[in-house]
Amino acid sequence: MPILLRYLTNLRNKKNNNETQLKAVADLLDGIERAKKTRNVNVITDLILKHRLVRENVPRFFLNEKQVWLALSRHMPMTALIRNLGKMSNLDIFLQENQRSDKEESFEENLILGKLQNRELILKEKVHPVIFLKAINQYKKGHNSSEKTKWNVLPQICTALENGFYLSFENVRPTGKRFLIAVEISQSMKEEIQVPGTFSLRAIDVAAFMVTLAARTEQHSDVIVFSSETPKPLFIQSTATIDDVNARIQQIADNTRNQASDASWVFKYALQEKKRYDAIVNTPIPRLVKDIHILWKLLKCIAKRQGEKI
């Protein structure tokens, strides 16, 4: 880093260079270096505000200081803000209902809540709905994956995340394709087993998200639920919330006898309905295919009917 600083200083002294930009870069790097060395919480706070430092620029021993997080929240990027809501709640940055009064307001809380529901900011930073979905489910648990960090679940944060979630659907570009989404109603839908790669989501959460996303972004999508050889259509309006879809899937799962499903049933349904589909999505993926040759024949029949080759 000192070598880079010397290089920028020398470059700034040369002619035909944009002195303002070079000075800004040099000041930022100088601020990062000073942040590494300081042990004073007031100094690190001033550096964060002055140079708009991010969490990764702050030494770890400062990351349990409320004052530091208040400073970070001022200019924190949207994805980082969403990811760190639990930590900030743990440090009591947000007021609980019994702490509120007409005269007491938190600038940082209002700023954060405003950002989470700011359509222009969500679109500008291209925050995907999955980012919000994971954050909503994790925040509602009241702790992180290791349970070392715990927080009180605050309704204003949940509401802001849910509002941002639906706004972020505008970041998903419609494909214009024809989808058949098949939701397998199996034991996995009823179990508290997390989806690999995420601490907060279950199979039913992902299934409900895929159905909601298709209903809100695609003009041509059908949804079926199945646990036997006779899949049933599931009609979802484009205005349905993910909680509505989740509840409907859960209700069907609760009233369905558990048995091994076969992936070929979905393709039989598509063939019988005589509809054209560009993609058939199984969620979660059925573990059983009784006869792979039957599945292959079904795929060939569907492709032939649609004038395609596989």
C-alpha positions as CSV (number, residue, x, y, z in Angstrom):
1,M,0.0,0.0,0.0
2,P,2.8,2.6,0.8
3,I,4.3,1.9,-2.7
4,L,0.9,2.5,-4.3
5,L,0.5,5.8,-2.4
6,R,3.9,6.9,-3.5
7,Y,3.0,6.0,-7.1
8,L,-0.2,8.1,-6.9
9,T,1.6,11.0,-5.3
10,N,4.2,11.0,-8.1
11,L,1.4,10.7,-10.8
12,R,-0.4,13.6,-9.2
13,N,2.6,15.8,-9.6
14,K,2.9,15.2,-13.3
15,K,1.2,17.4,-15.8
16,N,-2.0,16.5,-17.8
17,N,-3.5,14.4,-15.0
18,N,-6.8,15.0,-13.4
19,E,-5.6,16.2,-10.0
20,T,-9.0,16.1,-8.4
21,Q,-9.6,12.4,-9.2
22,L,-6.0,11.4,-8.2
23,K,-6.3,13.3,-4.9
24,A,-9.6,11.5,-4.2
25,V,-8.1,8.1,-4.8
26,A,-5.0,8.9,-2.7
27,D,-7.2,10.2,0.2
28,L,-9.3,7.0,0.1
29,L,-6.2,4.8,0.3
30,D,-4.8,6.9,3.0
31,G,-8.1,6.6,4.9
32,I,-8.0,2.8,4.5
33,E,-4.4,2.7,5.9
34,R,-5.3,4.8,8.8
35,A,-8.3,2.6,9.6
36,K,-6.0,-0.4,9.8
37,K,-3.8,1.2,12.4
38,T,-6.2,3.1,14.7
39,R,-7.6,1.7,18.0
40,N,-9.9,4.7,18.7
41,V,-13.6,4.2,17.9
42,N,-14.1,7.9,17.3
43,V,-11.3,8.0,14.8
44,I,-12.6,5.0,12.9
45,T,-16.1,6.5,12.9
46,D,-14.8,9.7,11.4
47,L,-12.8,7.8,8.8
48,I,-15.9,5.8,7.8
49,L,-18.0,8.9,7.3
50,K,-15.2,11.0,5.6
51,H,-14.1,8.3,3.1
52,R,-17.3,6.2,3.0
53,L,-15.4,3.1,4.1
54,V,-17.2,-0.2,4.0
55,R,-17.4,-3.0,6.5
56,E,-14.4,-4.8,4.9
57,N,-12.2,-1.8,5.6
58,V,-13.0,-1.8,9.3
59,P,-10.8,-4.0,11.7
60,R,-12.8,-6.8,13.3
61,F,-12.5,-5.6,16.8
62,F,-14.6,-2.5,15.9
63,L,-17.5,-4.6,14.5
64,N,-19.2,-4.9,17.9
65,E,-19.4,-1.1,18.3
66,K,-22.8,0.4,17.7
67,Q,-21.3,3.7,16.8
68,V,-19.3,2.1,14.0
69,W,-22.4,0.4,12.5
70,L,-24.3,3.7,12.7
71,A,-21.6,5.3,10.6
72,L,-21.4,2.3,8.2
73,S,-25.1,2.4,7.6
74,R,-25.0,5.9,6.1
75,H,-23.4,4.8,2.8
76,M,-23.7,1.0,3.0
77,P,-24.5,-0.7,-0.4
78,M,-27.9,-2.3,-0.5
79,T,-26.9,-6.0,-0.6
80,A,-24.5,-5.4,2.4
81,L,-27.2,-3.6,4.2
82,I,-29.7,-6.4,3.7
83,R,-27.1,-9.0,4.8
84,N,-26.2,-7.1,8.1
85,L,-29.7,-6.3,9.4
86,G,-29.4,-9.0,12.0
87,K,-26.1,-7.7,13.3
88,M,-27.5,-4.1,13.5
89,S,-30.6,-5.3,15.3
90,N,-28.3,-7.2,17.8
91,L,-26.6,-3.8,18.5
92,D,-30.0,-2.1,19.2
93,I,-29.7,0.3,16.2
94,F,-33.4,-0.1,15.6
95,L,-35.9,1.0,18.3
96,Q,-38.4,-1.6,19.6
97,E,-42.0,-0.6,20.0
98,N,-41.8,-0.1,23.7
99,Q,-38.8,2.2,23.2
100,R,-40.6,4.6,20.8
101,S,-42.0,8.0,21.6
102,D,-43.4,10.8,19.5
103,K,-40.3,12.9,20.1
104,E,-37.7,10.1,19.7
105,E,-36.6,9.3,16.1
106,S,-33.5,7.5,14.8
107,F,-32.0,9.1,11.7
108,E,-30.2,5.9,10.8
109,E,-33.2,3.7,11.3
110,N,-35.3,5.9,9.1
111,L,-32.5,6.0,6.5
112,I,-32.2,2.2,6.5
113,L,-35.9,1.5,6.3
114,G,-36.2,4.0,3.5
115,K,-33.4,2.3,1.5
116,L,-34.9,-1.1,1.9
117,Q,-38.1,0.2,0.3
118,N,-36.6,2.5,-2.3
119,R,-37.6,1.3,-5.7
120,E,-35.1,3.4,-7.6
121,L,-32.2,2.2,-5.4
122,I,-33.3,-1.4,-5.6
123,L,-33.4,-1.2,-9.4
124,K,-30.2,0.7,-9.7
125,E,-28.3,-1.9,-7.6
126,K,-30.1,-4.7,-9.3
127,V,-31.0,-6.5,-6.1
128,H,-32.4,-9.9,-6.9
129,P,-35.6,-11.1,-5.1
130,V,-33.6,-14.2,-3.8
131,I,-31.4,-11.8,-1.8
132,F,-34.5,-10.3,0.0
133,L,-36.1,-13.8,0.4
134,K,-33.0,-15.2,2.2
135,A,-32.8,-12.1,4.4
136,I,-36.5,-12.2,5.3
137,N,-36.4,-15.8,6.4
138,Q,-33.1,-15.5,8.2
139,Y,-34.1,-12.3,10.0
140,K,-37.3,-13.9,11.2
141,K,-35.3,-16.7,12.9
142,G,-33.7,-14.2,15.2
143,H,-30.2,-15.6,14.9
144,N,-27.5,-16.4,12.4
145,S,-26.5,-19.9,11.2
146,S,-24.1,-20.4,14.1
147,E,-26.5,-18.9,16.6
148,K,-23.7,-16.8,18.0
149,T,-25.4,-13.6,17.0
150,K,-29.0,-13.2,18.2
151,W,-31.5,-10.3,17.9
152,N,-35.1,-9.3,18.6
153,V,-37.2,-9.7,15.5
154,L,-38.6,-6.2,14.8
155,P,-41.8,-5.8,12.7
156,Q,-40.7,-2.6,11.0
157,I,-37.6,-4.5,9.5
158,C,-39.8,-7.4,8.4
159,T,-42.2,-5.1,6.7
160,A,-39.5,-3.1,4.9
161,L,-37.8,-6.3,3.7
162,E,-41.1,-7.7,2.4
163,N,-41.9,-4.4,0.6
164,G,-38.4,-4.4,-1.0
165,F,-38.8,-8.1,-1.9
166,Y,-41.8,-7.4,-4.2
167,L,-40.2,-4.2,-5.6
168,S,-37.2,-6.3,-6.6
169,F,-39.3,-8.5,-8.9
170,E,-38.8,-5.7,-11.5
171,N,-35.2,-6.7,-11.7
172,V,-36.2,-10.1,-13.1
173,R,-36.5,-9.9,-16.9
174,P,-39.4,-12.0,-18.3
175,T,-38.2,-14.7,-20.6
176,G,-41.4,-14.9,-22.7
177,K,-41.2,-18.7,-22.5
178,R,-43.9,-21.1,-21.6
179,F,-43.3,-22.8,-18.2
180,L,-44.8,-25.8,-16.5
181,I,-43.8,-25.7,-12.8
182,A,-44.4,-29.0,-11.0
183,V,-44.3,-28.9,-7.2
184,E,-43.8,-32.3,-5.7
185,I,-45.9,-32.6,-2.5
186,S,-43.6,-34.9,-0.5
187,Q,-42.2,-35.4,2.9
188,S,-39.5,-32.9,2.1
189,M,-42.1,-30.2,2.0
190,K,-43.1,-30.8,5.6
191,E,-39.6,-31.1,7.1
192,E,-37.4,-28.4,8.5
193,I,-34.5,-29.2,6.2
194,Q,-32.6,-26.3,4.8
195,V,-31.9,-26.0,1.1
196,P,-28.1,-26.6,0.4
197,G,-26.2,-23.3,0.2
198,T,-28.6,-21.3,2.4
199,F,-29.3,-21.4,6.1
200,S,-32.8,-19.9,6.0
201,L,-34.7,-21.5,3.2
202,R,-36.6,-24.8,3.1
203,A,-37.8,-26.7,0.1
204,I,-41.3,-25.3,0.4
205,D,-39.9,-21.7,0.6
206,V,-38.0,-22.2,-2.7
207,A,-41.0,-23.9,-4.4
208,A,-43.3,-21.0,-3.3
209,F,-40.8,-18.5,-4.5
210,M,-40.5,-20.1,-8.0
211,V,-44.3,-20.2,-8.3
212,T,-44.7,-16.6,-7.2
213,L,-41.9,-15.4,-9.5
214,A,-43.4,-17.1,-12.5
215,A,-46.9,-15.8,-11.7
216,R,-45.6,-12.2,-11.4
217,T,-43.1,-12.1,-14.3
218,E,-44.2,-14.6,-16.9
219,Q,-47.3,-14.4,-19.0
220,H,-47.4,-18.1,-19.9
221,S,-46.8,-20.3,-16.9
222,D,-48.8,-23.3,-15.5
223,V,-48.4,-24.7,-12.0
224,I,-49.3,-28.2,-10.9
225,V,-48.8,-30.1,-7.6
226,F,-48.4,-33.8,-7.6
227,S,-47.8,-36.8,-5.3
228,S,-49.5,-39.4,-7.5
229,E,-50.0,-40.2,-11.1
230,T,-52.7,-37.5,-11.4
231,P,-51.2,-34.1,-10.9
232,K,-53.6,-31.3,-10.1
233,P,-53.4,-27.7,-11.4
234,L,-52.7,-24.9,-8.9
235,F,-54.1,-21.6,-10.1
236,I,-52.1,-18.6,-8.8
237,Q,-52.9,-15.0,-9.5
238,S,-50.2,-12.5,-10.5
239,T,-51.0,-10.5,-7.3
240,A,-50.5,-13.5,-5.0
241,T,-47.9,-13.0,-2.2
242,I,-45.3,-15.7,-1.5
243,D,-47.0,-16.2,1.9
244,D,-50.3,-17.0,0.2
245,V,-48.6,-19.5,-2.2
246,N,-46.6,-21.0,0.7
247,A,-49.7,-21.5,2.8
248,R,-51.6,-23.2,-0.1
249,I,-48.8,-25.6,-0.9
250,Q,-48.4,-26.4,2.8
251,Q,-52.1,-27.0,3.1
252,I,-52.1,-29.4,0.2
253,A,-49.0,-31.2,1.6
254,D,-50.7,-31.6,5.0
255,N,-53.7,-33.3,3.4
256,T,-51.7,-35.6,1.1
257,R,-50.5,-39.1,1.9
258,N,-46.8,-39.5,1.7
259,Q,-45.5,-41.8,-1.1
260,A,-42.7,-41.9,-3.5
261,S,-43.2,-39.7,-6.5
262,D,-42.1,-40.4,-10.0
263,A,-40.7,-37.6,-12.3
264,S,-42.4,-39.2,-15.3
265,W,-45.8,-38.2,-14.0
266,V,-45.2,-34.6,-14.8
267,F,-44.3,-35.3,-18.4
268,K,-47.3,-37.6,-18.8
269,Y,-49.5,-34.7,-17.6
270,A,-47.8,-32.3,-20.1
271,L,-48.5,-34.8,-22.9
272,Q,-52.1,-35.4,-21.9
273,E,-52.9,-31.7,-21.6
274,K,-51.6,-31.2,-25.2
275,K,-50.0,-27.8,-24.3
276,R,-46.7,-26.5,-25.6
277,Y,-44.0,-25.9,-23.0
278,D,-40.5,-24.5,-23.5
279,A,-39.4,-25.6,-20.0
280,I,-40.7,-28.1,-17.4
281,V,-39.4,-27.4,-13.9
282,N,-39.7,-29.9,-11.1
283,T,-39.3,-28.6,-7.5
284,P,-38.0,-30.2,-5.5
285,I,-36.5,-32.8,-7.9
286,P,-38.3,-36.1,-7.4
287,R,-35.8,-38.7,-6.1
288,L,-37.4,-41.6,-8.0
289,V,-37.8,-42.4,-11.7
290,K,-39.2,-45.9,-11.9
291,D,-38.3,-46.4,-15.5
292,I,-35.8,-44.0,-17.2
293,H,-36.9,-45.4,-20.6
294,I,-40.5,-44.3,-20.0
295,L,-39.3,-40.8,-19.1
296,W,-37.1,-40.7,-22.3
297,K,-40.1,-41.8,-24.5
298,L,-42.3,-39.1,-22.9
299,L,-39.7,-36.5,-23.6
300,K,-39.4,-37.6,-27.2
301,C,-43.2,-37.5,-27.6
302,I,-43.5,-34.0,-26.2
303,A,-40.6,-32.8,-28.4
304,K,-42.1,-34.4,-31.5
305,R,-45.5,-32.9,-30.9
306,Q,-43.8,-29.5,-30.6
307,G,-41.8,-30.0,-33.8
308,E,-38.5,-30.2,-31.9
309,K,-35.7,-32.7,-31.7
310,I,-33.9,-34.1,-28.7
